[in-house]
Amino acid sequence: PAAAGAGGGARARATAGFPLSVDAFIAALQRRFPNGPDGGWMDMLTDFLSKTLTQPRGKALLAVWLLSTGTVFAIGGARYARRAQEKARRRAMRKLAGGGGSTGKDASANSCAEGKDGAAVTVGEDAGKRSGPTKRRRRNVHLMRNLQYILRRAVPNPLCKETAHLTAYSALLVVRVYMTIKIAELTGGIGKFVGARQWDAIYKQQVDFGLICIPAAVATTLLKLEANQLTLSLRETLARYVHDRYYRVFYRASCVGHTLDTLDQRATADVAELAEKVTKLYGNVLKPTLEVALYSYRLSRMIGPAELSVFFLYFVASSSWLQLIMPPFGKLTAEQQRLEGELRGHHSRLLTHAEEIAFCGGGEREKELADTALKKISRQANVVHLLRSCVGVLDSYSVKYGGTMAAFSMMLPAVYLSNRKSTKGKNMVETTGYYLVATALFKALGDACKELYMSSYKGVSEVAGLTQRVYELMHHLEERGASGGPDREEERIRALCRAHERCTRVPPKVTMLEADPEVSGETPRVSMRHVDVFAPDGHLLVSDINIEVHQGASLIIEGPNGSGKSSLLRTLCGLWPLVSGEVMRPRPSAQTFLFVPQRPYLMPGTLRALLVYPEKEPKVPDAALDARLAEAMEQVGLSYLAPREGGWDAHRDDWIDVLSGGEKQRVAIARLLFHRPTFAALDEATSAVSADIEGKLVARLIAAGITLISVSHRPNLRRFHTRALTLEGDGGWKVRSI
């Protein structure tokens, strides 16, 4: 008693700076639990408090904890106050707008627009301004719906190869967790026998450790391999799904009406990165979940469920307040991807228009634009890195190191009191072995909890941005009719244009004629009846046009710039939506109807493939085919091209850099002469060649039996056509015979 009294006085003097002395605190505990809650718990708690709070380091640690707790409550209070103000503002706006309640129209405008298969996108002004838990919950719901929308297309059925890879990956994760537990047990056993100096048992444990490491190493390697296989399989399936739809509507999706930015990046880099992130997220969620379950079962038998529950309560509390201050990394990731797409677009535009930019001396200006885009990326990346660093400090201390401190605290009762089945009646060596095994399992459990938290919030936040971008791509293609449904953007454009006062409002109809007149029962012709030509923005270009082009009676379209000549061809060929009237034309194919623009498309590949496009190049060289190609090239004055480039099998990745402007257009004319379609639409397809060569080229096309619908500003081409269509620029038009 005297010694205890002296120790109590020392503790009282050492804690004189505290408002409540250690002795007073302990006395309060003793009054609350006069007999101790569990035998020796009060002795252990008294010893812990007296040795912790009487040290300067203990006081410093307590001060840090109080400061961090106060900071968290301050941040939480500020956010709560801001959310309250925002709710009050929205409530006041609703009262002003609808007399105290949100009308059905307002509610639908500020709610979720359900996409196909239940995928949702938030619309409305207030939706983008929500903050706090409501916004986070809504964002998480949208993420899961969008992710489910994507995964249903990535894993189409239970018997696909993606399911097989997923099953194998999950099984390997289970094996790896089991191996981790066995290795932890062997490590503790070796420590126990080292303390007891039982060398035979140590040697046996080392042999067992070496043997179990063999399947552990194989499982780890196979796990990485299967993760890569699953990533590749998901990427291939998603890319094929996007390709099947994107290449059906690529023109409408990228050039007509509402379009998405950086479609190329979404369809390639974003799809690949999403497949990798989803696979990583699945492994990072399943593995720690299994580890938490198995480690918890083992530790509950070793230290008891009460202490384990306190350990989990600590992780729940620390994770909750971290989520409270967590920045919106998903939104930041999406913005980073958008800025990366802008920079890639600058470089792509430079390569596409290199000659024009070089002639204008615009290299310095393009460099400034690229540098500005790069500066935006750097600024955004610095913000993200700074936020990650700040959150990382709090995360490392509270979750990683704090979890270790919590684990040690939970192991103290079993070791200190020796009142658990696993420690009762054991000597020092056996207790040491127990401590080593429990330490290893607690460390693994803490790492698993941390990894599960990182995956469930941080990992999901990183995937959220990519998921949104890929979902927007898929949803956009669905909206443009890529899956066989109606094109909603074209419907919107039609509704906009039909509201024009000069629109004829004749129901739109497109009739496709078969190549064989005996099958279709119609003579080959191209006709437009009561057709209004509108730009996608609703601007009227040509009003109520009626024109018919029969086989053998070519038509030339003339008019000032901006009068709608090319737009008329786009509407005729189906590139732009038909607002009103009836269009009749042959079904597009290489033998019936071809369109040749001013800048012809030259695909990469051999010279033979360049000329037979859009048909496939034969795998086996055909002498008769090469003879026809040589004849077509001779008719356009390019007989020298094949010998110069190394024959018909000469391969080029980019023929645009090889051929001049006139050669490109003559190659396109040679392609027409090779296929010999019934009709051909030429949109200034010979503007880059001289007038005398242009006349010869058009004469060769007429001699080959091709009926032309030509757009040209050169009057010397009128003699090759039967009629001339003149567009007046204000919607008016007239047709004259030549």
VEXTIKE-662205 format. One record per residue (C-alpha): residue in one letter; x, y, z. Coordinates in steps of 0.05 Angstrom, whole numbers, padded with zeros to 5 digits, always signed. Layout:
<sites>
AXYZ ...
</sites>
This chain:
<sites>
P+00000+00000+00000 A+00056+00048+00015 A+00089+00035-00052 A+00022+00043-00087 G+00011+00109-00050 A+00079+00134-00071 G+00067+00114-00143 G+00000+00149-00142 G+00032+00213-00115 A+00084+00210-00170 R+00030+00202-00222 A-00009+00260-00193 R+00052+00306-00194 A+00071+00284-00265 T+00001+00301-00290 A-00009+00366-00253 G-00016+00402-00320 F-00078+00362-00339 P-00147+00386-00318 L-00162+00316-00293 S-00105+00279-00259 V-00091+00206-00275 D-00108+00186-00203 A-00175+00221-00207 F-00191+00189-00274 I-00172+00120-00247 A-00212+00132-00184 A-00273+00149-00227 L-00264+00084-00264 Q-00259+00045-00200 R-00323+00076-00174 R-00357+00058-00240 F-00329-00013-00239 P-00315-00029-00166 N-00297-00102-00180 G-00265-00091-00248 P-00302-00108-00313 D-00262-00172-00325 G-00218-00192-00267 G-00151-00159-00282 W-00176-00107-00332 M-00172-00050-00282 D-00100-00066-00264 M-00081-00067-00338 L-00118-00003-00353 T-00087+00032-00292 D-00018+00009-00312 F-00029+00032-00385 L-00054+00101-00367 S-00001+00114-00314 K+00055+00095-00361 T+00027+00132-00421 L+00000+00197-00395 T+00058+00210-00347 Q+00108+00213-00405 P+00122+00275-00447 R+00114+00234-00510 G+00046+00210-00486 K+00024+00281-00475 A+00048+00300-00545 L+00011+00241-00575 L-00052+00261-00538 A-00045+00333-00563 V-00038+00308-00635 W-00100+00265-00628 L-00140+00322-00598 L-00116+00370-00653 S-00133+00322-00709 T-00201+00305-00678 G-00216+00379-00671 T-00196+00392-00744 V-00241+00336-00768 F-00300+00362-00728 A-00287+00432-00754 I-00286+00409-00827 G-00348+00366-00816 G-00384+00424-00782 A-00366+00472-00839 R-00391+00422-00891 Y-00455+00410-00852 A-00467+00485-00848 R-00454+00493-00922 R-00502+00436-00939 A-00555+00468-00894 Q-00548+00534-00930 E-00552+00499-00997 K-00615+00462-00977 A-00646+00527-00951 R-00629+00562-01017 R-00660+00506-01059 R-00721+00505-01014 A-00730+00580-01023 M-00722+00573-01099 R-00774+00519-01102 K-00822+00562-01062 L-00812+00620-01109 A-00820+00575-01171 G-00877+00531-01151 G-00908+00559-01088 G-00874+00515-01037 G-00866+00449-01074 S-00830+00421-01132 T-00877+00409-01191 G-00874+00346-01232 K-00838+00383-01287 D-00786+00412-01240 A-00776+00345-01207 S-00765+00310-01272 A-00717+00365-01296 N-00674+00358-01234 S-00676+00282-01229 C-00640+00225-01265 A-00652+00213-01338 E-00657+00138-01344 G-00617+00110-01402 K-00626+00042-01434 D-00619-00018-01388 G-00628+00026-01326 A-00565+00067-01335 A-00574+00137-01309 V-00544+00205-01323 T-00557+00265-01278 V-00588+00324-01314 G-00615+00391-01293 E-00581+00452-01262 D-00590+00433-01189 A-00563+00363-01201 G-00493+00390-01214 K-00496+00434-01151 R-00514+00382-01100 S-00462+00370-01047 G-00448+00327-00987 P-00475+00257-00974 T-00535+00266-01021 K-00489+00281-01079 R-00441+00225-01060 R-00497+00174-01054 R-00528+00196-01120 R-00459+00193-01154 N-00447+00123-01125 V-00515+00099-01150 H-00501+00126-01219 L-00432+00094-01218 M-00460+00025-01202 R-00515+00031-01254 N-00466+00054-01308 L-00416+00000-01288 Q-00471-00052-01291 Y-00491-00026-01359 I-00419-00035-01384 L-00406-00102-01351 R-00469-00133-01381 R-00437-00120-01448 A-00367-00141-01426 V-00392-00207-01397 P-00450-00225-01444 N-00467-00294-01416 P-00445-00343-01361 L-00409-00389-01410 C-00365-00337-01443 K-00289-00336-01437 E-00293-00275-01391 T-00332-00316-01340 A-00279-00371-01344 H-00223-00321-01332 L-00262-00289-01275 T-00273-00357-01242 A-00200-00376-01247 Y-00179-00308-01221 S-00225-00315-01161 A-00200-00385-01145 L-00128-00363-01147 L-00144-00305-01100 V-00173-00355-01050 V-00111-00399-01056 R-00066-00339-01045 V-00103-00317-00982 Y-00099-00388-00954 M-00024-00390-00968 T-00015-00324-00932 I-00048-00352-00870 K-00006-00415-00871 I+00058-00374-00879 A+00038-00330-00820 E+00027-00392-00776 L+00094-00422-00796 T+00129-00356-00782 G+00099-00354-00712 G+00118-00426-00700 I+00190-00414-00719 G+00193-00355-00670 K+00165-00399-00615 F+00215-00455-00626 V+00273-00404-00630 G+00254-00379-00561 A+00252-00451-00535 R+00317-00469-00572 Q+00284-00531-00602 W+00329-00539-00662 D+00297-00602-00690 A+00229-00568-00691 I+00261-00505-00723 Y+00291-00547-00779 K+00224-00581-00792 Q+00187-00514-00793 Q+00239-00486-00842 V+00229-00546-00888 D+00153-00537-00884 F+00162-00463-00898 G+00205-00477-00960 L+00154-00528-00986 I+00093-00483-00977 C+00128-00425-01011 I+00130-00465-01076 P+00055-00467-01088 A+00051-00396-01060 A+00100-00371-01113 V+00062-00409-01167 A-00005-00381-01144 T+00022-00310-01142 T+00050-00316-01213 L-00013-00348-01241 L-00054-00295-01206 K-00018-00240-01245 L-00024-00279-01310 E-00098-00290-01300 A-00108-00216-01283 N-00075-00197-01348 Q-00116-00248-01387 L-00181-00222-01355 T-00161-00150-01371 L-00146-00168-01444 S-00211-00207-01451 L-00253-00151-01423 R-00219-00100-01467 E-00228-00142-01529 T-00302-00154-01515 L-00316-00081-01499 A-00276-00057-01560 R-00313-00104-01606 Y-00379-00081-01578 V-00360-00008-01589 H-00332-00023-01659 D-00395-00060-01681 R-00436+00002-01665 Y-00387+00059-01677 Y-00372+00039-01749 R-00446+00037-01765 V-00458+00109-01745 F-00388+00139-01742 Y-00407+00198-01788 R-00471+00216-01752 A-00439+00205-01683 S-00380+00250-01698 C-00405+00302-01748 V-00481+00311-01744 G-00516+00347-01688 H-00496+00336-01616 T-00429+00298-01612 L-00381+00276-01558 D-00312+00302-01550 T-00251+00257-01562 L-00290+00198-01590 D-00225+00165-01612 Q-00196+00168-01542 R-00260+00141-01511 A-00263+00083-01559 T-00189+00063-01551 A-00150+00088-01490 D-00209+00096-01443 V-00237+00027-01459 A-00168-00005-01448 E-00156+00033-01383 L-00226+00017-01357 A-00215-00058-01369 E-00150-00054-01330 K-00179-00013-01273 V-00241-00058-01266 T-00199-00121-01262 K-00154-00088-01211 L-00213-00063-01171 Y-00245-00133-01170 G-00181-00165-01145 N-00170-00109-01094 V-00240-00118-01067 L-00246-00194-01068 K-00177-00209-01039 P-00182-00164-00977 T-00253-00186-00966 L-00231-00259-00963 E-00172-00239-00920 V-00215-00200-00872 A-00263-00259-00864 L-00209-00312-00854 Y-00163-00269-00810 S-00222-00247-00768 Y-00243-00320-00756 R-00173-00339-00734 L-00163-00278-00690 S-00231-00285-00657 R-00210-00354-00633 M-00143-00327-00609 I-00161-00261-00574 G-00236-00262-00570 P-00293-00228-00609 A-00298-00167-00563 E-00228-00142-00577 L-00235-00157-00651 S-00300-00117-00653 V-00264-00057-00622 F-00210-00064-00675 F-00262-00062-00731 L-00298-00005-00698 Y-00234+00035-00702 F-00228+00022-00777 V-00301+00041-00789 A-00292+00106-00750 S-00226+00125-00784 S-00252+00107-00853 S-00316+00147-00842 W-00281+00212-00824 L-00232+00202-00882 Q-00291+00198-00929 L-00318+00262-00899 I-00257+00301-00922 M-00242+00261-00985 P-00238+00304-01049 P-00279+00283-01110 F-00224+00242-01144 G-00273+00212-01195 K-00290+00281-01222 L-00217+00301-01222 T-00199+00237-01260 A-00252+00251-01313 E-00226+00323-01321 Q-00155+00296-01328 Q-00177+00249-01384 R-00213+00306-01419 L-00151+00350-01418 E-00108+00292-01443 G-00157+00285-01501 E-00151+00359-01518 L-00075+00354-01521 R-00079+00292-01565 G-00129+00330-01609 H-00078+00386-01620 H-00025+00336-01644 S-00076+00299-01687 R-00099+00364-01720 L-00026+00384-01733 L-00013+00318-01770 T-00079+00322-01809 H-00068+00393-01833 A+00008+00395-01833 E+00014+00424-01903 E-00037+00479-01893 I-00007+00499-01826 A+00063+00499-01856 F+00043+00543-01914 C+00009+00592-01867 G+00069+00592-01820 G+00025+00571-01763 G+00074+00526-01728 E+00088+00576-01672 R+00014+00587-01661 E+00000+00512-01658 K+00058+00505-01609 E+00026+00558-01564 L-00041+00521-01565 A-00007+00454-01549 D+00034+00487-01493 T-00029+00518-01464 A-00063+00449-01464 L-00001+00418-01432 K-00001+00473-01379 K-00074+00457-01362 I-00056+00383-01355 S+00003+00400-01310 R-00039+00446-01267 Q-00094+00393-01260 A-00043+00338-01245 N-00010+00381-01192 V-00076+00392-01158 V-00092+00318-01159 H-00022+00299-01133 L-00026+00351-01078 L-00094+00327-01056 R-00072+00255-01058 S-00011+00273-01016 C-00052+00309-00963 V-00103+00253-00960 G-00046+00202-00960 V-00015+00232-00897 L-00081+00227-00859 D-00096+00159-00889 S-00028+00129-00872 Y-00030+00153-00801 S-00102+00137-00785 V-00112+00073-00824 K-00043+00042-00832 Y-00004+00062-00770 G-00066+00074-00728 G-00090+00004-00745 T-00024-00024-00721 M-00032+00014-00655 A-00103-00012-00648 A-00079-00083-00662 F-00026-00079-00608 S-00077-00051-00560 M-00125-00108-00574 M-00070-00160-00563 L-00050-00132-00495 P-00108-00162-00455 A-00094-00233-00478 V-00019-00227-00465 Y-00024-00184-00403 L-00080-00221-00368 S-00067-00292-00398 N-00141-00307-00389 R-00155-00332-00460 K-00156-00405-00479 S-00099-00392-00527 T-00054-00362-00472 K-00080-00390-00406 G-00029-00436-00373 K+00025-00424-00426 N+00097-00409-00410 M+00137-00350-00437 V+00160-00387-00500 E+00090-00408-00519 T+00063-00338-00505 T+00118-00310-00550 G+00097-00356-00606 Y+00024-00336-00596 Y+00045-00262-00597 L+00084-00271-00663 V+00027-00307-00697 A-00025-00257-00672 T+00020-00199-00693 A+00028-00227-00763 L-00047-00239-00770 F-00065-00171-00742 K-00016-00138-00790 A-00046-00176-00848 L-00116-00159-00824 G-00098-00086-00819 D-00068-00086-00889 A-00131-00122-00915 C-00177-00070-00882 K-00135-00014-00910 E-00135-00045-00979 L-00210-00057-00976 Y-00221+00016-00957 M-00175+00040-01011 S-00211-00003-01063 S-00281+00012-01039 Y-00273+00087-01041 K-00209+00110-01074 G-00209+00054-01126 V-00282+00065-01142 S-00270+00140-01147 E-00215+00129-01199 V-00259+00081-01238 A-00318+00129-01235 G-00288+00179-01285 L-00270+00125-01336 T-00337+00090-01326 Q-00374+00155-01340 R-00334+00169-01404 V-00343+00098-01432 Y-00416+00097-01413 E-00427+00164-01447 L-00395+00134-01510 M-00439+00072-01509 H-00501+00111-01492 H-00486+00162-01547 L-00479+00106-01598 E-00545+00076-01574 E-00578+00144-01580 R-00552+00151-01652 G-00586+00086-01672 A-00525+00041-01673 S-00565-00018-01644 G-00621-00013-01696 G-00665+00035-01658 P-00684+00106-01678 D-00632+00161-01681 R-00656+00207-01626 E-00611+00264-01648 E-00638+00260-01719 E-00708+00261-01690 R-00690+00324-01652 I-00660+00356-01715 R-00723+00338-01755 A-00767+00369-01701 L-00725+00432-01702 C-00725+00438-01777 R-00799+00422-01786 A-00815+00482-01743 H-00785+00526-01798 E-00838+00567-01834 R-00814+00546-01904 C-00811+00472-01889 T-00858+00431-01934 R-00869+00381-01877 V-00877+00323-01926 P-00864+00258-01888 P-00792+00236-01901 K-00783+00172-01941 V-00721+00139-01970 T-00728+00086-02023 M-00669+00041-02040 L-00668+00011-02110 E-00636-00056-02123 A-00577-00060-02170 D-00615-00106-02218 P-00674-00070-02250 E-00709-00137-02260 V-00708-00149-02185 S-00730-00079-02164 G-00779-00067-02221 E-00753+00004-02227 T-00706+00036-02277 P-00641+00061-02245 R-00649+00133-02224 V-00636+00183-02169 S-00694+00229-02150 M-00714+00280-02097 R-00786+00301-02089 H-00809+00358-02045 V-00743+00353-02006 D-00721+00408-01959 V-00646+00410-01946 F-00630+00435-01876 A-00564+00440-01840 P-00562+00402-01773 D-00568+00469-01736 G-00636+00482-01769 H-00613+00530-01824 L-00653+00523-01888 L-00608+00514-01950 V-00654+00488-02005 S-00730+00490-02004 D-00778+00441-02037 I-00731+00414-02090 N-00756+00366-02143 I-00703+00334-02187 E-00695+00267-02221 V-00631+00239-02253 H-00639+00180-02299 Q-00584+00134-02322 G-00543+00167-02377 A-00568+00238-02361 S-00514+00270-02317 L-00529+00330-02274 I-00482+00387-02253 I-00498+00428-02190 E-00476+00500-02189 G-00483+00559-02142 P-00446+00607-02097 N-00407+00585-02036 G-00452+00566-01978 S-00513+00556-02022 G-00518+00482-02002 K-00486+00443-02060 S-00447+00395-02016 S-00504+00394-01966 L-00551+00371-02021 L-00505+00312-02036 R-00499+00295-01962 T-00575+00293-01956 L-00581+00253-02021 C-00529+00202-01997 G-00561+00195-01928 L-00505+00228-01888 W-00550+00283-01864 P-00621+00269-01838 L-00678+00276-01888 V-00726+00326-01858 S-00782+00323-01909 G-00796+00295-01978 E-00777+00230-02013 V-00709+00208-02037 M-00700+00150-02085 R-00631+00123-02101 P-00595+00057-02114 R-00571+00019-02054 P-00500+00042-02039 S-00447-00005-02065 A-00384-00003-02107 Q-00425-00024-02169 T-00486+00021-02161 F-00471+00087-02125 L-00406+00118-02102 F-00390+00186-02072 V-00323+00220-02085 P-00307+00281-02041 Q-00258+00336-02055 R-00207+00303-02009 P-00210+00229-02025 Y-00196+00177-01972 L-00132+00137-01983 M-00130+00077-01937 P-00063+00048-01913 G-00041-00015-01948 T-00018-00037-02016 L-00030+00002-02080 R-00077-00054-02102 A-00118-00047-02038 L-00120+00029-02049 L-00155+00021-02116 V-00203-00035-02100 Y-00229+00000-02037 P-00282-00007-02008 E-00277-00080-02030 K-00225-00126-02001 E-00159-00140-02034 P-00154-00212-02057 K-00106-00254-02016 V-00077-00286-02079 P-00053-00239-02134 D-00098-00240-02195 A-00067-00224-02262 A-00135-00204-02292 L-00148-00157-02234 D-00080-00125-02240 A-00092-00115-02315 R-00158-00078-02300 L-00122-00035-02248 A-00067-00018-02298 E-00120+00002-02350 A-00155+00047-02300 M-00090+00080-02279 E-00070+00091-02352 Q-00137+00126-02366 V-00123+00177-02311 G-00050+00187-02330 L-00019+00149-02271 S+00012+00090-02308 Y+00079+00110-02278 L+00055+00104-02206 A+00058+00028-02197 P+00129+00022-02225 R+00152+00082-02184 E+00126+00055-02118 G+00148-00017-02129 G+00088-00052-02161 W+00017-00066-02139 D+00042-00099-02075 A+00078-00035-02052 H+00055-00021-01981 R+00049+00048-01950 D+00023+00067-01881 D+00001+00135-01906 W-00009+00147-01980 I-00027+00219-01966 D+00047+00235-01955 V+00067+00198-02019 L+00019+00228-02070 S+00008+00300-02091 G-00060+00334-02089 G-00074+00321-02162 E-00049+00248-02157 K-00097+00236-02099 Q-00157+00259-02139 R-00135+00220-02200 V-00128+00157-02158 A-00200+00168-02135 I-00223+00174-02208 A-00184+00111-02225 R-00221+00076-02169 L-00287+00097-02202 L-00263+00072-02270 F-00245+00005-02238 H-00312-00005-02204 R-00355+00028-02258 P-00416+00044-02214 T-00482+00064-02246 F-00482+00132-02210 A-00427+00173-02179 A-00432+00237-02139 L-00371+00282-02148 D-00362+00338-02098 E-00308+00380-02133 A-00270+00315-02141 T-00225+00343-02196 S-00211+00413-02168 A-00137+00398-02156 V-00120+00380-02229 S-00112+00427-02288 A-00172+00444-02331 D-00149+00404-02392 I-00135+00341-02350 E-00201+00352-02313 G-00240+00350-02379 K-00205+00286-02400 L-00221+00252-02333 V-00295+00270-02336 A-00299+00248-02408 R-00269+00180-02389 L-00322+00172-02334 I-00379+00188-02383 A-00349+00140-02434 A-00348+00085-02381 G-00423+00091-02374 I-00423+00126-02306 T-00479+00176-02294 L-00450+00236-02256 I-00480+00283-02205 S-00425+00335-02202 V-00412+00395-02158 S-00364+00443-02192 H-00347+00516-02201 R-00313+00506-02269 P-00359+00522-02328 N-00319+00478-02376 L-00349+00416-02344 R-00420+00434-02363 R-00412+00405-02433 F-00406+00335-02403 H-00474+00339-02369 T-00546+00340-02393 R-00576+00388-02343 A-00552+00441-02293 L-00582+00452-02223 T-00568+00522-02198 L-00576+00537-02124 E-00591+00611-02110 G-00568+00612-02037 D-00634+00633-02004 G-00669+00566-02011 G-00687+00578-02083 W-00664+00535-02142 K-00675+00524-02216 V-00660+00470-02268 R-00639+00483-02340 S-00622+00437-02398 I-00553+00443-02428 
</sites>
